[in-house]
Amino acid sequence: MSAREQQPTYLANPPAALTSEQWLAKAAELTRSATFSKEDSSRFESYLALHQATRQDHFDREVFNTARQRRDASLRFDPATLAFFSGQKTYRDALASEGGRIETRRDQRVGAITELRSYVALNTSTTGEGGGFSIPIGFQGEVLQQMRQYDQLLDASRWIFTPTGNVWNFPAVDDTDTNIDAKVLAELGLITQGPNMHFGNGQFPNASTWVSPQFLYSIQLEQDGGPLLAAYFAEVFAKSFARGMGKTFLATLLSNLSAGETTASASVILMSEIYGLLDSIDTAYAAAPGAGFLMNWSTLLTIRQILTGTSGQLAFPHATDADGRPTILGKPVYLCANMDQVGAGNTVAVFGDLQRHAIRAVSDSFSTFRYDERYLPTHQRAVQAYWRCDSLLLQGSNTDAPMATLVMHA
């Protein structure tokens, strides 16, 4: 190393980073001093530059985060959904005989002007033609996906989509009482017919119409939130429908099931009673692809703590399947908050082929309306969703038992 070369020097205590307001305060402090030297002038210019640079960095971060959030939202939802929650709607040309509704949007470099004006009388229950329209069907997939997480009965069940909501018959086969065994065909032997399968007739009633509450939001939030509104309302609608449908569908399911095992205690579950529940189900259902448990989180924790009688080890140690779902004896556990807690006389678990519980949804019946005029006096809008669904336990016969329950002693 030559004499002219110097080793870099490092500050033992480097100065802490300051905010833009703190840099500005330091500059202002210099101007209040009795003297203002050339060095003070240089420091003043430096403080102002640091104030501006720090402020610009903060601004850039905000812009970047906002842009990233909007990009993530746009990847999740189709453009029509984003347009709906951003205040943009498309109407067919209004007819003079209908009074007509006009929405004008002018986008120019000088700004955007949106005129929300109705040439019909203001409506206190504004829906449909009066002030909103149906959400694009692509929004339903996001809502349904989140519903299956909030109440996993909706995830374990079989979903059937029908074109109408009329009474609908669905054939079901009793897998434990149907002879469909293949047989060896002898050379030159005749192919015989039968025995035929025994079909049961499950009947869905007229599909119920489920409706969420009206959810209000300010027009300022619509202007500032943009695509994030779609993500927010997907979550809100999912919770609303999951909580309403989940309770009703579970009650319908439990009313058609019998107890496979009843505990000896009103507050304790034994290892043998879990095995007894599994043993109450025919192998055809216990080994089905849709076989699993349905219980709430508290019951799962209770079962996890059951100890073996001899070694004191956990009888059902923590385990998960390939999807990360908790399992008991290799069977997935679907968490349903509406199932009973451990307590006297309560039904705390279901085991069996959970896909024998079917949910019928009417295709294209999921719709969301935006109320534009009703809440304008408070500078607000509202949205509300509708969906036609019902449920049924698919049984092939009166004795068909694809699922059974674990009931606590009374």
DOVOKE-724594 format. One record per residue (C-alpha): residue in one letter; residue number from 1; y, z, x. Coordinates in steps of 0.1 Angstrom, whole numbers. Layout:
DOVOKE-724594
[A, NUM, [Y, Z, X]]
...
END
This chain:
DOVOKE-724594
[M, 1, [0, 0, 0]]
[S, 2, [34, -9, 14]]
[A, 3, [62, 15, 17]]
[R, 4, [81, -3, -10]]
[E, 5, [53, 0, -36]]
[Q, 6, [55, 32, -56]]
[Q, 7, [29, 50, -76]]
[P, 8, [37, 51, -114]]
[T, 9, [51, 84, -126]]
[Y, 10, [41, 100, -158]]
[L, 11, [60, 125, -179]]
[A, 12, [43, 159, -181]]
[N, 13, [57, 164, -216]]
[P, 14, [65, 131, -232]]
[P, 15, [91, 132, -260]]
[A, 16, [77, 134, -295]]
[A, 17, [82, 104, -318]]
[L, 18, [111, 108, -342]]
[T, 19, [117, 94, -376]]
[S, 20, [144, 70, -384]]
[E, 21, [165, 97, -400]]
[Q, 22, [162, 119, -369]]
[W, 23, [174, 91, -346]]
[L, 24, [203, 85, -370]]
[A, 25, [212, 122, -369]]
[K, 26, [212, 122, -331]]
[A, 27, [236, 92, -331]]
[A, 28, [259, 110, -356]]
[E, 29, [258, 141, -334]]
[L, 30, [272, 121, -305]]
[T, 31, [302, 110, -325]]
[R, 32, [311, 146, -333]]
[S, 33, [315, 156, -297]]
[A, 34, [349, 162, -282]]
[T, 35, [344, 135, -255]]
[F, 36, [326, 102, -257]]
[S, 37, [317, 88, -223]]
[K, 38, [303, 55, -213]]
[E, 39, [268, 71, -211]]
[D, 40, [273, 86, -246]]
[S, 41, [281, 51, -259]]
[S, 42, [249, 37, -244]]
[R, 43, [229, 65, -259]]
[F, 44, [246, 59, -292]]
[E, 45, [236, 23, -292]]
[S, 46, [200, 32, -282]]
[Y, 47, [197, 58, -310]]
[L, 48, [209, 32, -336]]
[A, 49, [184, 7, -322]]
[L, 50, [156, 32, -324]]
[H, 51, [167, 42, -359]]
[Q, 52, [165, 6, -370]]
[A, 53, [132, -1, -352]]
[T, 54, [115, 30, -367]]
[R, 55, [128, 21, -402]]
[Q, 56, [115, -14, -398]]
[D, 57, [81, -2, -387]]
[H, 58, [78, 20, -418]]
[F, 59, [89, -9, -440]]
[D, 60, [64, -32, -424]]
[R, 61, [36, -7, -430]]
[E, 62, [46, -4, -467]]
[V, 63, [47, -41, -471]]
[F, 64, [13, -45, -454]]
[N, 65, [-4, -18, -475]]
[T, 66, [10, -32, -507]]
[A, 67, [-1, -67, -497]]
[R, 68, [-36, -55, -488]]
[Q, 69, [-40, -36, -521]]
[R, 70, [-30, -67, -541]]
[R, 71, [-53, -89, -521]]
[D, 72, [-82, -65, -527]]
[A, 73, [-75, -64, -564]]
[S, 74, [-73, -102, -565]]
[L, 75, [-107, -105, -549]]
[R, 76, [-122, -82, -576]]
[F, 77, [-107, -98, -607]]
[D, 78, [-104, -133, -619]]
[P, 79, [-68, -148, -621]]
[A, 80, [-68, -146, -659]]
[T, 81, [-74, -109, -659]]
[L, 82, [-47, -103, -633]]
[A, 83, [-23, -124, -654]]
[F, 84, [-31, -103, -685]]
[F, 85, [-22, -70, -668]]
[S, 86, [9, -86, -652]]
[G, 87, [26, -94, -684]]
[Q, 88, [17, -131, -685]]
[K, 89, [1, -146, -716]]
[T, 90, [-6, -181, -728]]
[Y, 91, [-3, -190, -764]]
[R, 92, [-9, -222, -782]]
[D, 93, [22, -239, -796]]
[A, 94, [37, -219, -824]]
[L, 95, [38, -235, -859]]
[A, 96, [69, -233, -879]]
[S, 97, [48, -223, -910]]
[E, 98, [35, -193, -891]]
[G, 99, [68, -179, -881]]
[G, 100, [58, -184, -845]]
[R, 101, [59, -164, -814]]
[I, 102, [79, -175, -784]]
[E, 103, [75, -163, -748]]
[T, 104, [97, -179, -723]]
[R, 105, [92, -175, -685]]
[R, 106, [115, -192, -661]]
[D, 107, [107, -189, -624]]
[Q, 108, [134, -201, -601]]
[R, 109, [147, -192, -567]]
[V, 110, [175, -171, -584]]
[G, 111, [149, -149, -601]]
[A, 112, [126, -148, -631]]
[I, 113, [136, -142, -667]]
[T, 114, [110, -132, -693]]
[E, 115, [119, -132, -729]]
[L, 116, [96, -113, -752]]
[R, 117, [108, -123, -787]]
[S, 118, [91, -125, -820]]
[Y, 119, [102, -145, -850]]
[V, 120, [81, -124, -874]]
[A, 121, [87, -89, -887]]
[L, 122, [80, -62, -861]]
[N, 123, [46, -48, -866]]
[T, 124, [37, -11, -863]]
[S, 125, [1, -18, -856]]
[T, 126, [6, -48, -833]]
[T, 127, [-27, -64, -824]]
[G, 128, [-41, -99, -821]]
[E, 129, [-17, -126, -833]]
[G, 130, [11, -100, -837]]
[G, 131, [14, -90, -801]]
[G, 132, [-16, -92, -778]]
[F, 133, [-46, -113, -771]]
[S, 134, [-82, -109, -758]]
[I, 135, [-88, -101, -722]]
[P, 136, [-107, -128, -702]]
[I, 137, [-145, -122, -703]]
[G, 138, [-146, -117, -665]]
[F, 139, [-130, -83, -669]]
[Q, 140, [-161, -70, -688]]
[G, 141, [-184, -72, -657]]
[E, 142, [-162, -48, -637]]
[V, 143, [-160, -23, -666]]
[L, 144, [-198, -25, -672]]
[Q, 145, [-205, -20, -635]]
[Q, 146, [-184, 12, -634]]
[M, 147, [-199, 25, -667]]
[R, 148, [-233, 24, -651]]
[Q, 149, [-221, 48, -625]]
[Y, 150, [-204, 73, -648]]
[D, 151, [-235, 76, -670]]
[Q, 152, [-266, 64, -653]]
[L, 153, [-285, 62, -686]]
[L, 154, [-266, 29, -690]]
[D, 155, [-279, 19, -656]]
[A, 156, [-315, 27, -662]]
[S, 157, [-316, 10, -697]]
[R, 158, [-324, -26, -704]]
[W, 159, [-293, -46, -715]]
[I, 160, [-298, -73, -741]]
[F, 161, [-269, -96, -751]]
[T, 162, [-270, -113, -785]]
[P, 163, [-247, -140, -799]]
[T, 164, [-240, -119, -831]]
[G, 165, [-240, -83, -842]]
[N, 166, [-262, -87, -872]]
[V, 167, [-294, -67, -878]]
[W, 168, [-318, -80, -852]]
[N, 169, [-356, -77, -848]]
[F, 170, [-371, -73, -813]]
[P, 171, [-408, -74, -807]]
[A, 172, [-423, -47, -785]]
[V, 173, [-459, -43, -772]]
[D, 174, [-478, -10, -769]]
[D, 175, [-490, -14, -733]]
[T, 176, [-516, 14, -737]]
[D, 177, [-533, 0, -768]]
[T, 178, [-533, -38, -762]]
[N, 179, [-562, -57, -748]]
[I, 180, [-548, -85, -727]]
[D, 181, [-572, -82, -699]]
[A, 182, [-581, -114, -680]]
[K, 183, [-618, -123, -680]]
[V, 184, [-640, -145, -658]]
[L, 185, [-645, -179, -672]]
[A, 186, [-681, -191, -667]]
[E, 187, [-686, -227, -656]]
[L, 188, [-686, -250, -686]]
[G, 189, [-679, -219, -708]]
[L, 190, [-658, -221, -738]]
[I, 191, [-623, -206, -738]]
[T, 192, [-621, -180, -765]]
[Q, 193, [-591, -169, -783]]
[G, 194, [-580, -132, -786]]
[P, 195, [-580, -104, -789]]
[N, 196, [-543, -108, -795]]
[M, 197, [-516, -84, -785]]
[H, 198, [-503, -59, -811]]
[F, 199, [-466, -63, -815]]
[G, 200, [-444, -37, -829]]
[N, 201, [-411, -46, -846]]
[G, 202, [-380, -28, -833]]
[Q, 203, [-349, -34, -853]]
[F, 204, [-314, -31, -841]]
[P, 205, [-289, -22, -868]]
[N, 206, [-256, -40, -873]]
[A, 207, [-238, -35, -840]]
[S, 208, [-213, -7, -840]]
[T, 209, [-178, -14, -829]]
[W, 210, [-166, 10, -801]]
[V, 211, [-129, 13, -795]]
[S, 212, [-111, 31, -767]]
[P, 213, [-78, 50, -773]]
[Q, 214, [-45, 33, -768]]
[F, 215, [-34, 37, -732]]
[L, 216, [4, 36, -727]]
[Y, 217, [21, 25, -695]]
[S, 218, [57, 18, -687]]
[I, 219, [70, -17, -682]]
[Q, 220, [83, -6, -648]]
[L, 221, [47, 3, -638]]
[E, 222, [36, -32, -649]]
[Q, 223, [63, -48, -628]]
[D, 224, [56, -26, -597]]
[G, 225, [18, -23, -601]]
[G, 226, [9, -59, -605]]
[P, 227, [-28, -65, -599]]
[L, 228, [-35, -28, -594]]
[L, 229, [-32, -23, -632]]
[A, 230, [-64, -43, -637]]
[A, 231, [-83, -20, -613]]
[Y, 232, [-68, 11, -630]]
[F, 233, [-77, 0, -665]]
[A, 234, [-112, -11, -655]]
[E, 235, [-118, 25, -645]]
[V, 236, [-102, 39, -676]]
[F, 237, [-121, 17, -700]]
[A, 238, [-154, 23, -682]]
[K, 239, [-150, 61, -685]]
[S, 240, [-139, 58, -721]]
[F, 241, [-169, 37, -732]]
[A, 242, [-194, 55, -709]]
[R, 243, [-185, 89, -724]]
[G, 244, [-186, 77, -760]]
[M, 245, [-216, 54, -759]]
[G, 246, [-235, 77, -735]]
[K, 247, [-235, 107, -758]]
[T, 248, [-246, 86, -789]]
[F, 249, [-272, 65, -771]]
[L, 250, [-288, 96, -755]]
[A, 251, [-290, 114, -788]]
[T, 252, [-307, 83, -804]]
[L, 253, [-331, 82, -775]]
[L, 254, [-340, 119, -775]]
[S, 255, [-346, 119, -813]]
[N, 256, [-374, 94, -808]]
[L, 257, [-392, 113, -779]]
[S, 258, [-417, 141, -779]]
[A, 259, [-421, 169, -754]]
[G, 260, [-444, 161, -726]]
[E, 261, [-442, 196, -711]]
[T, 262, [-427, 229, -722]]
[T, 263, [-418, 255, -696]]
[A, 264, [-432, 290, -697]]
[S, 265, [-397, 305, -690]]
[A, 266, [-364, 299, -707]]
[S, 267, [-346, 298, -673]]
[V, 268, [-371, 288, -646]]
[I, 269, [-389, 255, -640]]
[L, 270, [-422, 256, -621]]
[M, 271, [-436, 230, -598]]
[S, 272, [-467, 226, -620]]
[E, 273, [-444, 219, -650]]
[I, 274, [-429, 189, -632]]
[Y, 275, [-464, 176, -626]]
[G, 276, [-473, 183, -662]]
[L, 277, [-443, 161, -674]]
[L, 278, [-455, 133, -652]]
[D, 279, [-491, 137, -663]]
[S, 280, [-480, 134, -700]]
[I, 281, [-471, 97, -695]]
[D, 282, [-497, 70, -695]]
[T, 283, [-502, 53, -662]]
[A, 284, [-489, 20, -677]]
[Y, 285, [-455, 36, -681]]
[A, 286, [-455, 60, -651]]
[A, 287, [-462, 31, -627]]
[A, 288, [-438, 6, -644]]
[P, 289, [-409, -8, -624]]
[G, 290, [-384, 10, -647]]
[A, 291, [-401, 44, -644]]
[G, 292, [-379, 73, -634]]
[F, 293, [-363, 106, -644]]
[L, 294, [-332, 112, -665]]
[M, 295, [-314, 146, -660]]
[N, 296, [-280, 160, -651]]
[W, 297, [-269, 171, -616]]
[S, 298, [-274, 208, -622]]
[T, 299, [-310, 203, -632]]
[L, 300, [-317, 181, -602]]
[L, 301, [-304, 209, -579]]
[T, 302, [-326, 234, -598]]
[I, 303, [-357, 213, -592]]
[R, 304, [-348, 207, -556]]
[Q, 305, [-349, 245, -550]]
[I, 306, [-385, 250, -564]]
[L, 307, [-407, 265, -537]]
[T, 308, [-444, 261, -532]]
[G, 309, [-465, 292, -540]]
[T, 310, [-482, 295, -507]]
[S, 311, [-460, 284, -478]]
[G, 312, [-426, 289, -495]]
[Q, 313, [-416, 253, -486]]
[L, 314, [-395, 231, -509]]
[A, 315, [-418, 215, -534]]
[F, 316, [-395, 185, -539]]
[P, 317, [-375, 181, -507]]
[H, 318, [-344, 158, -507]]
[A, 319, [-353, 122, -507]]
[T, 320, [-337, 89, -517]]
[D, 321, [-348, 54, -525]]
[A, 322, [-336, 22, -509]]
[D, 323, [-305, 22, -531]]
[G, 324, [-295, 57, -521]]
[R, 325, [-306, 72, -555]]
[P, 326, [-322, 106, -554]]
[T, 327, [-360, 107, -560]]
[I, 328, [-386, 132, -571]]
[L, 329, [-422, 123, -560]]
[G, 330, [-410, 88, -552]]
[K, 331, [-395, 82, -587]]
[P, 332, [-357, 76, -590]]
[V, 333, [-335, 101, -607]]
[Y, 334, [-308, 88, -629]]
[L, 335, [-279, 113, -634]]
[C, 336, [-267, 117, -670]]
[A, 337, [-240, 143, -675]]
[N, 338, [-248, 145, -713]]
[M, 339, [-283, 159, -706]]
[D, 340, [-287, 196, -713]]
[Q, 341, [-284, 223, -686]]
[V, 342, [-314, 246, -679]]
[G, 343, [-314, 271, -707]]
[A, 344, [-335, 283, -736]]
[G, 345, [-348, 256, -759]]
[N, 346, [-329, 228, -740]]
[T, 347, [-342, 193, -732]]
[V, 348, [-335, 191, -695]]
[A, 349, [-353, 160, -683]]
[V, 350, [-368, 127, -694]]
[F, 351, [-395, 109, -676]]
[G, 352, [-411, 75, -682]]
[D, 353, [-403, 38, -684]]
[L, 354, [-365, 41, -689]]
[Q, 355, [-362, 3, -695]]
[R, 356, [-379, 8, -728]]
[H, 357, [-345, 21, -739]]
[A, 358, [-326, -10, -748]]
[I, 359, [-288, -15, -753]]
[R, 360, [-278, -45, -774]]
[A, 361, [-243, -58, -767]]
[V, 362, [-228, -87, -786]]
[S, 363, [-218, -115, -763]]
[D, 364, [-180, -121, -761]]
[S, 365, [-173, -90, -782]]
[F, 366, [-156, -71, -754]]
[S, 367, [-119, -76, -760]]
[T, 368, [-87, -59, -749]]
[F, 369, [-54, -61, -767]]
[R, 370, [-20, -55, -753]]
[Y, 371, [6, -40, -776]]
[D, 372, [39, -56, -767]]
[E, 373, [64, -47, -794]]
[R, 374, [53, -14, -809]]
[Y, 375, [63, 8, -779]]
[L, 376, [93, -13, -767]]
[P, 377, [118, 14, -779]]
[T, 378, [105, 36, -751]]
[H, 379, [102, 6, -727]]
[Q, 380, [64, 8, -728]]
[R, 381, [33, -12, -735]]
[A, 382, [-2, -2, -745]]
[V, 383, [-37, -16, -741]]
[Q, 384, [-68, -9, -761]]
[A, 385, [-104, -22, -757]]
[Y, 386, [-131, -30, -783]]
[W, 387, [-168, -36, -778]]
[R, 388, [-198, -40, -801]]
[C, 389, [-230, -22, -788]]
[D, 390, [-259, -2, -801]]
[S, 391, [-292, 11, -787]]
[L, 392, [-329, 14, -796]]
[L, 393, [-361, 28, -781]]
[L, 394, [-386, -1, -779]]
[Q, 395, [-419, 12, -792]]
[G, 396, [-449, -11, -798]]
[S, 397, [-465, 13, -824]]
[N, 398, [-460, 47, -839]]
[T, 399, [-481, 63, -812]]
[D, 400, [-465, 44, -783]]
[A, 401, [-449, 69, -759]]
[P, 402, [-432, 52, -730]]
[M, 403, [-412, 84, -722]]
[A, 404, [-415, 121, -727]]
[T, 405, [-392, 151, -722]]
[L, 406, [-393, 184, -704]]
[V, 407, [-382, 212, -728]]
[M, 408, [-373, 247, -718]]
[H, 409, [-391, 276, -736]]
[A, 410, [-371, 290, -764]]
END
